[in-house]
Amino acid sequence: MTEPNLKGLVADPSSDSLKPYQPRPDDLKRAYPDLHDHVIALAKAGLLYVIDEPINKDTEMHPLVRWQYRGGIPEKDRKAFLFTHPTDSKGRKYDMAVLVAGLAATPDVYRVGFGKPLDKIGKIWLDAMASPVEPHVVEKAPCHDVVRIGDELDAPGAALDGIPVPISTPGFDNAPYLSAGHYITKDPDTGLQNMGNYRGQLKAPRRLGMNPSVELRAGIYTHWLKYKARGEKMPCAVVLGCPPAISYTAVQKMAEHLEELSVAGGLAGGPINLVKAKTVDLLVPAEAEIVIEGFIDTEFLEPEAPFGESHGYVNLAEYNAYMDVTAITHRRRPIATSFISQVTPSESSVIRKVAMEPVFLNHLRVNLGIKGVKRVAMHEPLTSLYAVIAIQFERNVPRTEVWRALYGASTLHRFAGKWIVAVDEDIDPENADALFWAMSYRCQPQHDMRMLDYKDAGHGPKGPRDDGESASVLINALLKGDSAPVALPRKEFMENARAIWERIGLPRLEPQSPWHGYTLGLWPAELARQAEMATKSEYFDFSEDLVRGRRSDVAMNDPVERPGETKGYPSNS
């Protein structure tokens, strides 16, 4: 590790030191820090590890960062990681740095990026959504320092193959996936832009996957359906690395009429600079690190995944959309970002938790006018926020208010809240043991428990029963049959990463179960083969297999092989 140069912090692959960024005469005025400013601020705050030695992005990078979440490292001691010399299993070197856990390794890292005290963040979020700030469109922008269009992308390393995207779950993922890719699309009817964060499989140097998880509020899916009805491909720009205010907005759920880039301006306290993309009719953040432009096919879907998801299991192969890349632009010496997600706690859970808990609290207090609600806490470890929600009340709140809050919390999002627990102010809602204590000795189930039917199963593995429906409060959490693997890197990759961790002198690890991935019976041999090839950096070698699997008679997110079927994908435990 090195002490960073605090005058500027960008990757320089020719040296083990970090070169300062030199401002240019045409640098834009802005009310917010860009990603370079943010990384400098993390370094000054002692919240950044700079890893100068070569690290394999396909087998070592995410497992290395994963250890600070599965190795007994206290939350206060977790940090962001900047990898200045990413490589792959073929020995390829990349001229970009990779920032992992750089936006929300901990609430303190989030605070640095947000630029405000943690206790002010909830109100600022609500104010930004209530009073968004229109962006400022500019003619020239840092994100266009380097521009490659059309045939220029066919040179080796000039397209997606030149971006050091890590494999998130080595041993299970079948390719590198953008985990911090902010997809920008436009409603063809209203002209409103939407920006959301979705996974994106690197399928070929000029082909990128797109999986919006078919959420009801996923604007990109609504846009996709409209373009499909028109018989047109959908223009899209994917931002990889940008000012933190933009990233924080990209992962938030908000009303359809709000444009995320305007809400980001509300967070930043001033307009976000935007610039016209080069090959698609979209506006993109001027200070973006990397922008991938292209058109998403609306006729065909092709196989996508396996990929370790934030609900803690591997999402098996589904049919999903893909984008043909028409341009890639980036800053000089860009920093690519990658969220570390999968089994929580993780960066993806922190980045959602900090903003989502105040939204729930505001919904109960303001939208529903419920009295006596002190706090909403979303349980994070392993459950990924959505399954267990605790509502903390003042003493002596009327029973009617308690039940209005429980029902109200269950309806804010279509799938959030399998268990929603009302607790007294002496119960720490962050402490699962305290929640179980309250449920055991302050609750009589025959009087104090209700079940709300017809909840969407939402985020998590879809079971074979009830057509994707779930319920609030009561749920049997035992496996009902074979399941996809636990979404952590396989044991051998975690052990190898631990050896690197210890060799470079990072804090002592105390492994916590589960600390590596393992199969649970449903792991088709073909997906195992693809995942193994991915760890050898051979993920483009089966690109044509995916092309041959294209179909136009399936819906987005349809599994390639449904649970229980083994045709073509025999089980391999």
C-alpha positions, -999 to +999 in steps of 0.1 A: +000+000+000+011+036-005+003+069+011-017+087-016-007+120-031-034+142-017-030+169-043-047+146-067-056+110-068-058+091-101-043+059-114-010+060-132-002+024-144+034+033-153+043+039-117+035+028-081+027+063-072-005+083-079-002+112-103-021+144-094-049+155-116-040+188-133-070+211-137-076+223-173-086+258-183-119+245-196-128+226-164-165+232-156-178+252-127-198+229-103-213+229-069-204+193-062-173+171-059-165+148-088-152+113-083-115+124-081-124+150-055-142+123-035-113+099-036-090+126-023-114+134+005-115+097+014-077+096+016-076+127+038-102+111+061-082+079+064-109+059+047-090+047+016-067+018+009-045+023-022-034-010-036-005-004-060+004-040-067-012-059-096-045-074-086-065-098-107-099-083-113-114-117-122-103-137-092-088-115-065-102-079-064-138-085-050-127-114-027-101-091-012-126-064-005-151-090+006-130-099+035-136-067+053-173-077+054-169-114+062-137-113+083-149-097+115-137-062+107-158-037+127-178-014+105-159+016+117-126+001+104-139-007+069-126+014+040-128+021+003-103+004-020-085+019-050-067-006-072-042+012-094-029-018-114-058-041-123-049-072-143-068-104-154-061-141-155-044-137-190-020-112-176-036-082-193-030-048-178-055-019-178-048+018-179-077+026-155-079+024-118-108+006-101-126+020-070-145-006-050-166+002-019-157+039-026-192+053-022-206+034+007-182+010+023-196+024+056-220+052+065-189+073+071-177+068+035-213+077+024-211+108+045-179+119+029-194+115-006-226+132+004-208+161+020-232+165+049-235+150+085-253+117+087-281+131+108-289+156+081-289+132+052-326+121+055-340+156+054-317+166+025-329+136+005-366+145+011-359+182+002-341+172-030-370+151-042-394+178-033-373+206-050-352+191-078-327+214-096-327+214-134-293+204-149-270+227-168-262+215-204-226+223-216-208+219-249-175+204-238-170+180-210-142+159-193-161+127-201-152+133-238-115+136-232-112+103-251-139+093-277-141+060-296-169+056-320-180+028-344-151+009-360-126+025-336-141+002-310-130-029-329-093-025-320-081-047-292-088-031-258-107-002-273-142-013-262-156-031-232-125-053-232-104-022-222-125-015-190-113-034-159-147-045-147-142-070-118-160-104-115-181-099-084-185-136-073-156-156-087-165-192-091-202-185-098-205-154-120-201-162-157-185-129-166-176-095-152-207-075-146-211-038-142-224-035-106-222+003-105-235+010-141-260+038-142-282+032-172-297+064-187-327+061-211-354+085-223-392+080-224-400+083-261-434+099-253-425+125-226-388+130-233-381+125-196-348+108-188-345+080-163-313+068-146-311+036-127-284+013-114-286-022-129-262-051-135-246-054-169-229-085-182-198-080-204-208-103-232-185-093-260-162-063-266-192-044-281-221-061-264-234-054-229-262-070-209-291-051-193-312-065-165-337-041-148-351-069-126-385-059-140-394-037-111-427-018-113-408+015-108-379+006-131-382+034-157-358+017-181-382-012-184-412+011-190-391+028-217-381-006-232-417-016-235-425+016-253-397+012-278-406-024-283-442-014-292-427+010-317-405-016-332-374+004-324-342-002-305-338+018-273-310+044-271-290+040-239-260+055-221-243+037-192-223+058-168-195+040-149-180+063-124-193+099-118-198+125-090-211+108-059-243+128-058-253+112-091-244+077-080-264+081-048-294+092-068-291+064-093-297+037-067-326+054-050-363+046-058-384+076-066-416+087-084-418+083-121-422+120-128-388+128-112-356+129-133-328+115-112-302+139-125-324+168-113-328+152-079-290+148-079-288+186-084-310+190-053-287+169-033-256+188-046-271+222-040-266+232-076-272+220-112-255+189-125-235+195-156-247+174-185-234+170-221-249+154-252-238+119-258-219+112-291-241+086-308-274+085-289-299+113-282-293+115-244-277+138-219-249+123-197-230+137-167-202+159-180-179+147-152-185+110-157-155+089-157-166+065-184-197+065-207-208+035-227-233+044-255-254+021-276-288+007-285-307-019-265-324-045-287-362-048-282-369-078-304-346-104-290-336-114-254-306-136-248-293-157-219-278-137-190-264-147-156-255-165-133-247-136-111-245-133-073-272-110-061-276-088-031-303-111-016-274-135-010-280-161-036-268-166-072-293-155-097-294-183-123-296-178-161-325-157-174-334-142-207-326-105-206-319-076-229-285-066-244-270-035-258-249-031-289-222-006-281-218+024-305-193+046-285-172+046-254-160+079-240-140+086-209-119+111-190-081+111-191-069+084-166-104+075-155-115+057-123-139+028-129-163+021-100-176-012-088-201-017-061-195-047-038-228-063-033-241-099-028-243-111+008-249-082+031-236-061+047-220-047+017-215-014-001-249-019-019-268-023+013-252+007+030-258+029+000-295+019+001-300+018+038-287+054+046-313+069+022-341+044+024-347+044+062-355+082+062-379+076+032-398+050+052-398+073+083-411+102+063-438+080+047-451+070+082-448+104+099-457+128+070-476+109+043-497+089+068-496+113+097-488+086+123-478+099+157-451+085+180-428+069+154-392+075+164-372+055+139-373+030+111-345+004+109-340-020+081-321-051+091-290-054+070-268-085+077-277-113+053-313-101+048-305-072+024-327-046+041-360-056+026-370-087+046-370-074+082-381-038+091-383-026+127-404+005+136-395+020+170-422+039+189-424+063+218-439+050+250-477+048+253-485+052+216-522+042+209-526+007+195-544+022+164-512+041+155-490+011+159-512-010+135-515+019+110-477+021+110-473-017+105-497-018+076-484+015+062-448+002+061-459-030+044-474-011+015-447+015+007-429-009-016-444-039-033-420-064-018-404-048+012-413-061+046-417-099+051-413-093+088-423-058+101-418-055+139-430-027+162-407-022+192-404+000+222-378+027+224-357+006+248-352-020+221-322-014+197-338-020+163-303-026+148-298-056+171-313-088+158-310-104+192-330-075+207-357-079+181-360-116+188-362-109+225-390-084+220-408-108+197-405-137+222-415-119+254-435-089+243-458-105+218-486-131+220-490-143+184-527-151+187-534-115+195-504-095+182-497-109+148-513-104+114-506-117+080-510-095+049-515-117+018-507-109-018-473-093-014-449-095-043-420-118-036-398-091-051-361-091-043-349-127-038-350-162-053-384-170-068-398-202-053-418-227-072-451-218-055-477-191-055-466-175-088-442-151-071-465-140-044-454-136-008-469-122+025-459-100+053-450-111+088-452-149+086-428-168+064-412-202+064-375-194+058-363-231+053-352-242+019-380-261+001-357-279-023-325-273-041-313-237-043-289-217-063-254-212-047-247-188-019-235-157-036-199-154-023-167-163-041-158-200-040-137-211-011-104-213-031-107-177-043-115-164-008-085-183+006-063-170-021-075-134-014-069-140+023-033-148+016-030-116-003-048-097+025-024-110+051+007-106+030+001-069+023-006-062+060-043-054+062-061-058+095-065-092+111-094-112+098-119-131+119-140-151+093-177-151+099-200-177+084-207-177+056-174-165+043-173-184+010-198-195-016-210-231-018-236-250-038-271-259-025-280-285-051-292-262-080-260-255-100-263-266-136-231-280-152-232-255-181-233-225-157-205-240-137-185-243-169-191-206-178-182-195-143-150-214-144-141-200-178-149-165-164-122-169-137-098-177-165-108-145-182-123-165-210-158-151-207-159-139-243-152-174-255-188-185-251-202-153-265-215-171-296-233-197-274-253-168-259-261-155-294-274-189-304-296-189-273-314-157-284-352-160-285-380-135-293-408-156-277-398-151-240-404-123-215-376-105-198-363-123-167-377-157-178-352-183-166-332-200-193-341-233-176-368-233-150-362-249-115-365-286-117-356-287-154-322-301-164-324-302-201-292-288-214-281-277-179-276-309-159-273-304-121-238-303-107-233-300-070 
